[in-house]
Amino acid sequence: MIMSLLRVAQDTTAYVAQRSGPPDTESYMWAGYAIALVCYIGYIVLMARRIARSTRGD
């Protein structure tokens, strides 16, 4: 009887919650933001140059 109680008590305390979840991808997220920002800035510069060239009549 005591052995079965000890087995049940050990069974409820033997499991330790492990850290789980997806891997850390924060660096990939920031790299994506940086790439998107560079693309937007490049597009704005390209359009500004084209607009300036078309208004000058070149």
All heavy atoms as TSV, in Angstrom:
chain	resi	resn	atom	element	x	y	z
A	1	MET	N	N	0.825	-1.194	0.000
A	1	MET	CA	C	0.000	0.000	0.000
A	1	MET	C	C	0.867	1.255	0.000
A	1	MET	O	O	0.621	2.172	-0.760
A	1	MET	CB	C	-0.920	-0.053	1.222
A	1	MET	CG	C	-1.612	1.223	1.503
A	1	MET	SD	S	-3.316	1.039	1.076
A	1	MET	CE	C	-3.934	2.561	1.580
A	2	ILE	N	N	1.861	1.281	0.851
A	2	ILE	CA	C	2.730	2.447	0.929
A	2	ILE	C	C	3.546	2.581	-0.351
A	2	ILE	O	O	3.770	3.702	-0.838
A	2	ILE	CB	C	3.635	2.358	2.180
A	2	ILE	CG1	C	2.778	2.500	3.413
A	2	ILE	CG2	C	4.718	3.404	2.134
A	2	ILE	CD1	C	3.503	2.649	4.693
A	3	MET	N	N	3.967	1.488	-0.919
A	3	MET	CA	C	4.739	1.551	-2.167
A	3	MET	C	C	3.911	2.148	-3.297
A	3	MET	O	O	4.420	2.929	-4.102
A	3	MET	CB	C	5.244	0.149	-2.549
A	3	MET	CG	C	6.324	-0.377	-1.638
A	3	MET	SD	S	7.731	0.724	-1.549
A	3	MET	CE	C	8.486	0.379	-3.097
A	4	SER	N	N	2.627	1.794	-3.359
A	4	SER	CA	C	1.782	2.352	-4.417
A	4	SER	C	C	1.574	3.843	-4.202
A	4	SER	O	O	1.539	4.619	-5.158
A	4	SER	CB	C	0.450	1.607	-4.492
A	4	SER	OG	O	-0.269	1.786	-3.287
A	5	LEU	N	N	1.456	4.291	-2.949
A	5	LEU	CA	C	1.328	5.728	-2.673
A	5	LEU	C	C	2.612	6.469	-3.040
A	5	LEU	O	O	2.568	7.569	-3.593
A	5	LEU	CB	C	0.993	5.959	-1.191
A	5	LEU	CG	C	-0.430	5.610	-0.759
A	5	LEU	CD1	C	-0.580	5.781	0.742
A	5	LEU	CD2	C	-1.438	6.462	-1.492
A	6	LEU	N	N	3.744	5.875	-2.726
A	6	LEU	CA	C	5.016	6.499	-3.086
A	6	LEU	C	C	5.194	6.565	-4.595
A	6	LEU	O	O	5.700	7.547	-5.133
A	6	LEU	CB	C	6.177	5.735	-2.448
A	6	LEU	CG	C	6.355	5.911	-0.944
A	6	LEU	CD1	C	7.475	5.015	-0.443
A	6	LEU	CD2	C	6.636	7.356	-0.617
A	7	ARG	N	N	4.749	5.519	-5.282
A	7	ARG	CA	C	4.853	5.510	-6.735
A	7	ARG	C	C	3.990	6.611	-7.348
A	7	ARG	O	O	4.399	7.318	-8.267
A	7	ARG	CB	C	4.439	4.143	-7.263
A	7	ARG	CG	C	5.103	3.807	-8.552
A	7	ARG	CD	C	4.844	2.393	-8.971
A	7	ARG	NE	N	4.900	1.488	-7.817
A	7	ARG	CZ	C	4.320	0.300	-7.751
A	7	ARG	NH1	N	3.647	-0.153	-8.788
A	7	ARG	NH2	N	4.408	-0.464	-6.696
A	8	VAL	N	N	2.783	6.794	-6.822
A	8	VAL	CA	C	1.890	7.842	-7.330
A	8	VAL	C	C	2.467	9.214	-7.014
A	8	VAL	O	O	2.457	10.114	-7.853
A	8	VAL	CB	C	0.471	7.676	-6.736
A	8	VAL	CG1	C	-0.384	8.889	-7.047
A	8	VAL	CG2	C	-0.172	6.418	-7.252
A	9	ALA	N	N	2.988	9.395	-5.803
A	9	ALA	CA	C	3.568	10.684	-5.430
A	9	ALA	C	C	4.789	10.996	-6.291
A	9	ALA	O	O	4.988	12.125	-6.727
A	9	ALA	CB	C	3.946	10.669	-3.954
A	10	GLN	N	N	5.597	9.986	-6.557
A	10	GLN	CA	C	6.765	10.204	-7.394
A	10	GLN	C	C	6.347	10.502	-8.834
A	10	GLN	O	O	6.942	11.333	-9.500
A	10	GLN	CB	C	7.669	8.979	-7.363
A	10	GLN	CG	C	8.916	9.163	-8.212
A	10	GLN	CD	C	9.743	7.899	-8.299
A	10	GLN	OE1	O	9.321	6.853	-7.812
A	10	GLN	NE2	N	10.896	8.001	-8.913
A	11	ASP	N	N	5.289	9.858	-9.285
A	11	ASP	CA	C	4.831	10.058	-10.649
A	11	ASP	C	C	4.341	11.484	-10.865
A	11	ASP	O	O	4.505	12.041	-11.934
A	11	ASP	CB	C	3.733	9.038	-10.967
A	11	ASP	CG	C	3.639	8.753	-12.443
A	11	ASP	OD1	O	4.649	8.961	-13.130
A	11	ASP	OD2	O	2.570	8.343	-12.891
A	12	THR	N	N	3.740	12.100	-9.871
A	12	THR	CA	C	3.216	13.458	-10.044
A	12	THR	C	C	4.311	14.509	-9.944
A	12	THR	O	O	4.147	15.611	-10.438
A	12	THR	CB	C	2.125	13.754	-9.002
A	12	THR	OG1	O	2.687	13.587	-7.708
A	12	THR	CG2	C	0.934	12.842	-9.186
A	13	THR	N	N	5.436	14.183	-9.307
A	13	THR	CA	C	6.484	15.192	-9.155
A	13	THR	C	C	7.693	14.931	-10.038
A	13	THR	O	O	8.619	15.722	-10.044
A	13	THR	CB	C	6.949	15.250	-7.685
A	13	THR	OG1	O	7.425	13.978	-7.317
A	13	THR	CG2	C	5.819	15.667	-6.776
A	14	ALA	N	N	7.695	13.844	-10.763
A	14	ALA	CA	C	8.877	13.485	-11.542
A	14	ALA	C	C	8.984	14.276	-12.842
A	14	ALA	O	O	10.073	14.411	-13.380
A	14	ALA	CB	C	8.878	12.000	-11.857
A	15	TYR	N	N	7.870	14.819	-13.328
A	15	TYR	CA	C	7.898	15.505	-14.611
A	15	TYR	C	C	8.213	16.974	-14.409
A	15	TYR	O	O	7.558	17.675	-13.663
A	15	TYR	CB	C	6.562	15.351	-15.331
A	15	TYR	CG	C	6.227	13.909	-15.594
A	15	TYR	CD1	C	5.233	13.268	-14.873
A	15	TYR	CD2	C	6.917	13.185	-16.545
A	15	TYR	CE1	C	4.925	11.940	-15.107
A	15	TYR	CE2	C	6.632	11.869	-16.785
A	15	TYR	CZ	C	5.631	11.253	-16.060
A	15	TYR	OH	O	5.346	9.949	-16.305
A	16	VAL	N	N	9.236	17.442	-15.082
A	16	VAL	CA	C	9.636	18.846	-15.015
A	16	VAL	C	C	9.288	19.474	-16.352
A	16	VAL	O	O	9.617	18.934	-17.409
A	16	VAL	CB	C	11.152	18.973	-14.744
A	16	VAL	CG1	C	11.573	20.429	-14.729
A	16	VAL	CG2	C	11.505	18.281	-13.443
A	17	ALA	N	N	8.625	20.596	-16.281
A	17	ALA	CA	C	8.238	21.277	-17.521
A	17	ALA	C	C	9.492	21.748	-18.252
A	17	ALA	O	O	10.341	22.422	-17.684
A	17	ALA	CB	C	7.334	22.449	-17.211
A	18	GLN	N	N	9.603	21.356	-19.473
A	18	GLN	CA	C	10.742	21.748	-20.292
A	18	GLN	C	C	10.382	22.978	-21.109
A	18	GLN	O	O	9.232	23.164	-21.496
A	18	GLN	CB	C	11.149	20.608	-21.235
A	18	GLN	CG	C	11.606	19.362	-20.522
A	18	GLN	CD	C	12.920	19.573	-19.794
A	18	GLN	OE1	O	13.793	20.284	-20.281
A	18	GLN	NE2	N	13.055	18.973	-18.638
A	19	ARG	N	N	11.384	23.782	-21.392
A	19	ARG	CA	C	11.172	24.944	-22.248
A	19	ARG	C	C	10.852	24.440	-23.649
A	19	ARG	O	O	11.577	23.623	-24.207
A	19	ARG	CB	C	12.445	25.784	-22.266
A	19	ARG	CG	C	12.293	27.050	-23.049
A	19	ARG	CD	C	13.522	27.922	-22.849
A	19	ARG	NE	N	13.397	29.069	-23.721
A	19	ARG	CZ	C	14.181	29.287	-24.771
A	19	ARG	NH1	N	15.140	28.448	-25.044
A	19	ARG	NH2	N	14.009	30.343	-25.520
A	20	SER	N	N	9.787	24.928	-24.193
A	20	SER	CA	C	9.407	24.469	-25.525
A	20	SER	C	C	8.973	25.661	-26.359
A	20	SER	O	O	8.941	26.786	-25.891
A	20	SER	CB	C	8.280	23.443	-25.427
A	20	SER	OG	O	7.135	24.053	-24.857
A	21	GLY	N	N	8.611	25.384	-27.567
A	21	GLY	CA	C	8.166	26.434	-28.469
A	21	GLY	C	C	9.081	26.512	-29.672
A	21	GLY	O	O	10.043	25.763	-29.794
A	22	PRO	N	N	8.774	27.431	-30.559
A	22	PRO	CA	C	9.591	27.559	-31.770
A	22	PRO	C	C	10.966	28.131	-31.438
A	22	PRO	O	O	11.148	28.797	-30.422
A	22	PRO	CB	C	8.785	28.531	-32.626
A	22	PRO	CG	C	7.974	29.313	-31.659
A	22	PRO	CD	C	7.665	28.371	-30.528
A	23	PRO	N	N	11.935	27.902	-32.290
A	23	PRO	CA	C	13.266	28.470	-32.055
A	23	PRO	C	C	13.250	29.992	-32.193
A	23	PRO	O	O	12.355	30.556	-32.818
A	23	PRO	CB	C	14.128	27.822	-33.137
A	23	PRO	CG	C	13.168	27.406	-34.182
A	23	PRO	CD	C	11.878	27.087	-33.488
A	24	ASP	N	N	14.214	30.620	-31.624
A	24	ASP	CA	C	14.303	32.073	-31.659
A	24	ASP	C	C	14.681	32.532	-33.072
A	24	ASP	O	O	15.738	32.192	-33.582
A	24	ASP	CB	C	15.348	32.551	-30.660
A	24	ASP	CG	C	15.429	34.063	-30.599
A	24	ASP	OD1	O	14.434	34.717	-30.946
A	24	ASP	OD2	O	16.485	34.585	-30.213
A	25	THR	N	N	13.806	33.308	-33.689
A	25	THR	CA	C	14.060	33.783	-35.056
A	25	THR	C	C	14.060	35.313	-35.107
A	25	THR	O	O	13.770	35.900	-36.144
A	25	THR	CB	C	13.001	33.236	-36.023
A	25	THR	OG1	O	11.706	33.637	-35.560
A	25	THR	CG2	C	13.061	31.731	-36.119
A	26	GLU	N	N	14.374	35.935	-33.992
A	26	GLU	CA	C	14.340	37.398	-33.955
A	26	GLU	C	C	15.359	38.013	-34.909
A	26	GLU	O	O	15.082	39.033	-35.547
A	26	GLU	CB	C	14.613	37.879	-32.527
A	26	GLU	CG	C	14.463	39.376	-32.369
A	26	GLU	CD	C	14.664	39.828	-30.939
A	26	GLU	OE1	O	14.903	38.977	-30.069
A	26	GLU	OE2	O	14.586	41.036	-30.706
A	27	SER	N	N	16.524	37.388	-35.057
A	27	SER	CA	C	17.528	37.945	-35.964
A	27	SER	C	C	17.050	37.903	-37.415
A	27	SER	O	O	17.311	38.829	-38.189
A	27	SER	CB	C	18.847	37.191	-35.819
A	27	SER	OG	O	18.657	35.818	-36.108
A	28	TYR	N	N	16.322	36.852	-37.782
A	28	TYR	CA	C	15.777	36.782	-39.140
A	28	TYR	C	C	14.719	37.857	-39.356
A	28	TYR	O	O	14.615	38.429	-40.436
A	28	TYR	CB	C	15.171	35.408	-39.404
A	28	TYR	CG	C	16.186	34.299	-39.422
A	28	TYR	CD1	C	16.184	33.306	-38.446
A	28	TYR	CD2	C	17.160	34.226	-40.413
A	28	TYR	CE1	C	17.117	32.289	-38.462
A	28	TYR	CE2	C	18.096	33.218	-40.441
A	28	TYR	CZ	C	18.066	32.250	-39.462
A	28	TYR	OH	O	18.982	31.254	-39.479
A	29	MET	N	N	13.938	38.129	-38.323
A	29	MET	CA	C	12.908	39.161	-38.420
A	29	MET	C	C	13.557	40.522	-38.662
A	29	MET	O	O	13.141	41.271	-39.558
A	29	MET	CB	C	12.085	39.193	-37.140
A	29	MET	CG	C	11.005	40.249	-37.131
A	29	MET	SD	S	10.166	40.358	-35.541
A	29	MET	CE	C	11.430	41.125	-34.551
A	30	TRP	N	N	14.602	40.847	-37.888
A	30	TRP	CA	C	15.259	42.141	-38.060
A	30	TRP	C	C	15.982	42.222	-39.392
A	30	TRP	O	O	16.043	43.298	-40.013
A	30	TRP	CB	C	16.212	42.405	-36.898
A	30	TRP	CG	C	15.460	42.762	-35.650
A	30	TRP	CD1	C	15.347	42.015	-34.529
A	30	TRP	CD2	C	14.671	43.934	-35.424
A	30	TRP	NE1	N	14.557	42.652	-33.611
A	30	TRP	CE2	C	14.128	43.836	-34.127
A	30	TRP	CE3	C	14.385	45.056	-36.180
A	30	TRP	CZ2	C	13.301	44.821	-33.587
A	30	TRP	CZ3	C	13.563	46.038	-35.634
A	30	TRP	CH2	C	13.036	45.922	-34.355
A	31	ALA	N	N	16.519	41.113	-39.872
A	31	ALA	CA	C	17.144	41.110	-41.196
A	31	ALA	C	C	16.102	41.388	-42.272
A	31	ALA	O	O	16.360	42.134	-43.225
A	31	ALA	CB	C	17.837	39.777	-41.452
A	32	GLY	N	N	14.923	40.830	-42.122
A	32	GLY	CA	C	13.842	41.095	-43.068
A	32	GLY	C	C	13.424	42.553	-43.057
A	32	GLY	O	O	13.170	43.147	-44.111
A	33	TYR	N	N	13.338	43.137	-41.863
A	33	TYR	CA	C	13.017	44.568	-41.767
A	33	TYR	C	C	14.085	45.418	-42.456
A	33	TYR	O	O	13.763	46.378	-43.148
A	33	TYR	CB	C	12.894	45.006	-40.305
A	33	TYR	CG	C	11.648	44.522	-39.604
A	33	TYR	CD1	C	11.637	44.347	-38.228
A	33	TYR	CD2	C	10.488	44.254	-40.294
A	33	TYR	CE1	C	10.512	43.921	-37.566
A	33	TYR	CE2	C	9.345	43.817	-39.654
A	33	TYR	CZ	C	9.363	43.656	-38.283
A	33	TYR	OH	O	8.241	43.231	-37.645
A	34	ALA	N	N	15.350	45.068	-42.258
A	34	ALA	CA	C	16.436	45.838	-42.863
A	34	ALA	C	C	16.396	45.736	-44.385
A	34	ALA	O	O	16.562	46.741	-45.091
A	34	ALA	CB	C	17.782	45.349	-42.331
A	35	ILE	N	N	16.154	44.547	-44.906
A	35	ILE	CA	C	16.077	44.359	-46.362
A	35	ILE	C	C	14.907	45.133	-46.942
A	35	ILE	O	O	15.022	45.799	-47.983
A	35	ILE	CB	C	15.996	42.864	-46.703
A	35	ILE	CG1	C	17.330	42.185	-46.374
A	35	ILE	CG2	C	15.618	42.646	-48.165
A	35	ILE	CD1	C	17.275	40.673	-46.423
A	36	ALA	N	N	13.765	45.082	-46.265
A	36	ALA	CA	C	12.590	45.821	-46.744
A	36	ALA	C	C	12.855	47.318	-46.723
A	36	ALA	O	O	12.492	48.034	-47.670
A	36	ALA	CB	C	11.380	45.483	-45.883
A	37	LEU	N	N	13.515	47.806	-45.678
A	37	LEU	CA	C	13.816	49.234	-45.587
A	37	LEU	C	C	14.758	49.672	-46.709
A	37	LEU	O	O	14.549	50.720	-47.332
A	37	LEU	CB	C	14.433	49.549	-44.222
A	37	LEU	CG	C	14.713	51.012	-43.937
A	37	LEU	CD1	C	13.413	51.811	-43.907
A	37	LEU	CD2	C	15.461	51.156	-42.627
A	38	VAL	N	N	15.776	48.870	-46.993
A	38	VAL	CA	C	16.703	49.195	-48.083
A	38	VAL	C	C	15.962	49.215	-49.423
A	38	VAL	O	O	16.192	50.097	-50.258
A	38	VAL	CB	C	17.877	48.195	-48.102
A	38	VAL	CG1	C	18.673	48.282	-49.397
A	38	VAL	CG2	C	18.779	48.420	-46.901
A	39	CYS	N	N	15.063	48.269	-49.626
A	39	CYS	CA	C	14.292	48.239	-50.881
A	39	CYS	C	C	13.413	49.472	-51.012
A	39	CYS	O	O	13.330	50.078	-52.094
A	39	CYS	CB	C	13.448	46.969	-50.948
A	39	CYS	SG	S	14.412	45.470	-51.170
A	40	TYR	N	N	12.729	49.861	-49.930
A	40	TYR	CA	C	11.875	51.049	-49.983
A	40	TYR	C	C	12.696	52.310	-50.247
A	40	TYR	O	O	12.300	53.147	-51.064
A	40	TYR	CB	C	11.088	51.221	-48.674
A	40	TYR	CG	C	9.894	50.305	-48.562
A	40	TYR	CD1	C	9.712	49.522	-47.435
A	40	TYR	CD2	C	8.943	50.229	-49.570
A	40	TYR	CE1	C	8.620	48.678	-47.321
A	40	TYR	CE2	C	7.854	49.390	-49.473
A	40	TYR	CZ	C	7.695	48.618	-48.346
A	40	TYR	OH	O	6.621	47.798	-48.232
A	41	ILE	N	N	13.822	52.436	-49.572
A	41	ILE	CA	C	14.658	53.622	-49.776
A	41	ILE	C	C	15.195	53.654	-51.209
A	41	ILE	O	O	15.198	54.704	-51.858
A	41	ILE	CB	C	15.802	53.666	-48.740
A	41	ILE	CG1	C	15.221	53.964	-47.360
A	41	ILE	CG2	C	16.843	54.697	-49.113
A	41	ILE	CD1	C	16.209	53.842	-46.228
A	42	GLY	N	N	15.621	52.508	-51.722
A	42	GLY	CA	C	16.095	52.453	-53.103
A	42	GLY	C	C	15.015	52.830	-54.094
A	42	GLY	O	O	15.263	53.549	-55.066
A	43	TYR	N	N	13.792	52.372	-53.853
A	43	TYR	CA	C	12.674	52.701	-54.744
A	43	TYR	C	C	12.372	54.193	-54.700
A	43	TYR	O	O	12.141	54.826	-55.739
A	43	TYR	CB	C	11.446	51.891	-54.341
A	43	TYR	CG	C	10.250	52.147	-55.208
A	43	TYR	CD1	C	10.176	51.627	-56.499
A	43	TYR	CD2	C	9.181	52.910	-54.751
A	43	TYR	CE1	C	9.073	51.863	-57.307
A	43	TYR	CE2	C	8.080	53.146	-55.549
A	43	TYR	CZ	C	8.036	52.626	-56.817
A	43	TYR	OH	O	6.956	52.864	-57.611
A	44	ILE	N	N	12.394	54.772	-53.517
A	44	ILE	CA	C	12.117	56.207	-53.386
A	44	ILE	C	C	13.195	57.021	-54.100
A	44	ILE	O	O	12.890	57.989	-54.815
A	44	ILE	CB	C	12.013	56.594	-51.894
A	44	ILE	CG1	C	10.716	56.009	-51.306
A	44	ILE	CG2	C	12.046	58.098	-51.701
A	44	ILE	CD1	C	10.621	56.095	-49.801
A	45	VAL	N	N	14.452	56.637	-53.940
A	45	VAL	CA	C	15.541	57.349	-54.626
A	45	VAL	C	C	15.394	57.216	-56.139
A	45	VAL	O	O	15.550	58.194	-56.882
A	45	VAL	CB	C	16.911	56.822	-54.138
A	45	VAL	CG1	C	18.036	57.315	-55.025
A	45	VAL	CG2	C	17.143	57.209	-52.688
A	46	LEU	N	N	15.092	56.012	-56.607
A	46	LEU	CA	C	14.915	55.800	-58.045
A	46	LEU	C	C	13.776	56.646	-58.598
A	46	LEU	O	O	13.928	57.297	-59.644
A	46	LEU	CB	C	14.651	54.317	-58.318
A	46	LEU	CG	C	14.413	53.924	-59.773
A	46	LEU	CD1	C	15.701	54.100	-60.565
A	46	LEU	CD2	C	13.910	52.512	-59.862
A	47	MET	N	N	12.644	56.670	-57.915
A	47	MET	CA	C	11.513	57.465	-58.393
A	47	MET	C	C	11.809	58.960	-58.331
A	47	MET	O	O	11.422	59.718	-59.229
A	47	MET	CB	C	10.258	57.153	-57.555
A	47	MET	CG	C	9.662	55.801	-57.838
A	47	MET	SD	S	9.027	55.699	-59.527
A	47	MET	CE	C	10.159	54.547	-60.238
A	48	ALA	N	N	12.518	59.398	-57.276
A	48	ALA	CA	C	12.861	60.823	-57.180
A	48	ALA	C	C	13.778	61.232	-58.323
A	48	ALA	O	O	13.613	62.312	-58.906
A	48	ALA	CB	C	13.524	61.102	-55.831
A	49	ARG	N	N	14.735	60.374	-58.683
A	49	ARG	CA	C	15.626	60.694	-59.797
A	49	ARG	C	C	14.862	60.729	-61.117
A	49	ARG	O	O	15.099	61.608	-61.957
A	49	ARG	CB	C	16.751	59.675	-59.871
A	49	ARG	CG	C	17.761	59.837	-58.753
A	49	ARG	CD	C	18.822	58.797	-58.776
A	49	ARG	NE	N	19.565	58.851	-60.042
A	49	ARG	CZ	C	20.367	57.895	-60.476
A	49	ARG	NH1	N	20.531	56.797	-59.756
A	49	ARG	NH2	N	21.001	58.018	-61.611
A	50	ARG	N	N	13.950	59.780	-61.315
A	50	ARG	CA	C	13.173	59.771	-62.568
A	50	ARG	C	C	12.260	60.984	-62.665
A	50	ARG	O	O	12.110	61.582	-63.737
A	50	ARG	CB	C	12.347	58.488	-62.658
A	50	ARG	CG	C	13.151	57.294	-63.008
A	50	ARG	CD	C	12.267	56.105	-63.250
A	50	ARG	NE	N	13.063	54.963	-63.662
A	50	ARG	CZ	C	12.549	53.823	-64.051
A	50	ARG	NH1	N	11.253	53.652	-64.080
A	50	ARG	NH2	N	13.330	52.825	-64.414
A	51	ILE	N	N	11.645	61.361	-61.557
A	51	ILE	CA	C	10.760	62.529	-61.573
A	51	ILE	C	C	11.567	63.792	-61.840
A	51	ILE	O	O	11.156	64.658	-62.634
A	51	ILE	CB	C	9.968	62.633	-60.240
A	51	ILE	CG1	C	8.946	61.494	-60.177
A	51	ILE	CG2	C	9.287	63.982	-60.092
A	51	ILE	CD1	C	8.291	61.335	-58.817
A	52	ALA	N	N	12.731	63.903	-61.202
A	52	ALA	CA	C	13.577	65.079	-61.419
A	52	ALA	C	C	14.050	65.144	-62.858
A	52	ALA	O	O	14.084	66.228	-63.464
A	52	ALA	CB	C	14.775	65.043	-60.466
A	53	ARG	N	N	14.384	64.011	-63.434
A	53	ARG	CA	C	14.855	63.981	-64.824
A	53	ARG	C	C	13.708	64.331	-65.787
A	53	ARG	O	O	13.917	65.031	-66.782
A	53	ARG	CB	C	15.427	62.612	-65.151
A	53	ARG	CG	C	16.122	62.577	-66.493
A	53	ARG	CD	C	16.872	61.314	-66.719
A	53	ARG	NE	N	16.017	60.149	-66.447
A	53	ARG	CZ	C	16.489	58.922	-66.289
A	53	ARG	NH1	N	17.769	58.674	-66.365
A	53	ARG	NH2	N	15.660	57.929	-66.042
A	54	SER	N	N	12.518	63.859	-65.495
A	54	SER	CA	C	11.401	64.139	-66.411
A	54	SER	C	C	10.944	65.586	-66.312
A	54	SER	O	O	10.462	66.155	-67.294
A	54	SER	CB	C	10.229	63.204	-66.123
A	54	SER	OG	O	9.656	63.503	-64.866
A	55	THR	N	N	11.084	66.229	-65.159
A	55	THR	CA	C	10.681	67.625	-65.045
A	55	THR	C	C	11.719	68.563	-65.684
A	55	THR	O	O	11.362	69.657	-66.122
A	55	THR	CB	C	10.471	68.039	-63.574
A	55	THR	OG1	O	11.656	67.761	-62.820
A	55	THR	CG2	C	9.295	67.295	-62.975
A	56	ARG	N	N	12.982	68.123	-65.744
A	56	ARG	CA	C	13.993	68.918	-66.427
A	56	ARG	C	C	13.892	68.788	-67.931
A	56	ARG	O	O	14.410	69.598	-68.663
A	56	ARG	CB	C	15.404	68.435	-65.999
A	56	ARG	CG	C	15.824	68.932	-64.656
A	56	ARG	CD	C	17.299	68.701	-64.469
A	56	ARG	NE	N	17.660	67.374	-64.925
A	56	ARG	CZ	C	18.316	66.464	-64.217
A	56	ARG	NH1	N	18.666	66.741	-62.996
A	56	ARG	NH2	N	18.612	65.278	-64.714
A	57	GLY	N	N	13.273	67.749	-68.423
A	57	GLY	CA	C	13.123	67.567	-69.856
A	57	GLY	C	C	14.265	66.807	-70.501
A	57	GLY	O	O	14.486	66.901	-71.695
A	58	ASP	N	N	15.036	66.045	-69.715
A	58	ASP	CA	C	16.169	65.280	-70.266
A	58	ASP	C	C	15.706	64.070	-71.047
A	58	ASP	O	O	14.865	63.360	-70.783
A	58	ASP	CB	C	17.128	64.829	-69.163
A	58	ASP	CG	C	17.888	66.026	-68.600
A	58	ASP	OD1	O	17.843	67.069	-69.238
A	58	ASP	OD2	O	18.485	65.857	-67.526
